[in-house]
Amino acid sequence: MAHTHTHNHGPADYGRAFAIGVALNLGFVALEFFYGTLSHSLALVADAGHNLSDVLALVLAWGASVLVRRRPTQTHTYGLRRTSILAALFNALLLLVAIGAIGWEAVRRLMNPGPVEGETVIWVALVGIVINTATALMFMRGREHDINIRGAFLHMAADAGVSLGVVLAGFAILATGWTWLDPVVSLAIVAVIFIGTWGLLKDSVNMALDAVPGGINLTEVKDYLGGLPGVAEVHDLHVWPMSTTETALTAHLVIPNHQAGDALLNTTATELHDRFGIEHTTLQIEIGDTEDCCPQAAVDTV
């Protein structure tokens, strides 16, 4: 049996992006609360509370990105890699709660339209667009390969979208006097955010349940292993996410008259990494002369 792993595709370090994002958004929360109180705008004060929850989401994702780098210990032999999956799952749930609250408030205002604050609300929302868009852009590249980073990106993009809706609705209301535009725009934005959040929730739940990561075709992996020189059968094949960026594989390969030593195993692990993005590979060789598994000498190479 041989175990091989590579490290060149580890999680990217977004510590600086998280630090800047948390600082900017805490400043914006204080700005919203101040001007909301000054202009007697309940909407701004409420949105400050919503944005504070997004700061919590950023801190959570940041913490997971740090913990995922912890080295294995006697009690956590894989380290704390799975914290990134848990953070992504929690952030997806937090996003659903947030858009649920926004949607509820929008429906309430649609049924009972009230006066909408004027220019102060628009200017504060413009600041929100700039801050949240800038923060989202810092996580934009990483969102494709790490759902923990995608969760942070979606929170910031959602806030930028809500702020944009406030600005557009504000100008339209000032021009037409139609106060119902504010909740209608909010509901449209909620629908768009929900679509992105649902994908994050589905992916994070699947990862938490050790599903085969998206982008990896298990049939293709099995066909590749079955096509290796001398391999008569592949069984007990398992592929699962160790974190939001790392994938593991274990399999039994039946190779009658196996003579290749570790060379075949090391080459196979490298190919699995290059073709399928699987970083941690454990392969057990069986010669097929008994119904029970007959593991060979274990070799660990880095």
HELIX and SHEET records of a PDB file:
HELIX    1   1 GLY A   15  LEU A   38  1                                  24    
HELIX    2   2 LEU A   42  LEU A   67  1                                  26    
HELIX    3   3 THR A   83  MET A  111  1                                  29    
HELIX    4   4 GLU A  119  PHE A  139  1                                  21    
HELIX    5   5 GLY A  142  GLU A  144  5                                   3    
HELIX    6   6 ILE A  147  THR A  176  1                                  30    
HELIX    7   7 LEU A  181  ALA A  208  1                                  28    
HELIX    8   8 LEU A  218  GLY A  226  1                                   9    
HELIX    9   9 ASP A  262  PHE A  276  1                                  15    
SHEET    1   A 5 GLU A 233  PRO A 241  0                                        
SHEET    2   A 5 THR A 247  VAL A 254 -1                                        
SHEET    3   A 5 HIS A 280  GLU A 286  1                                        
SHEET    4   A 5 ALA A   2  HIS A   5 -1                                        
SHEET    5   A 5 VAL A 299  THR A 301  1                                        
END                                                                             
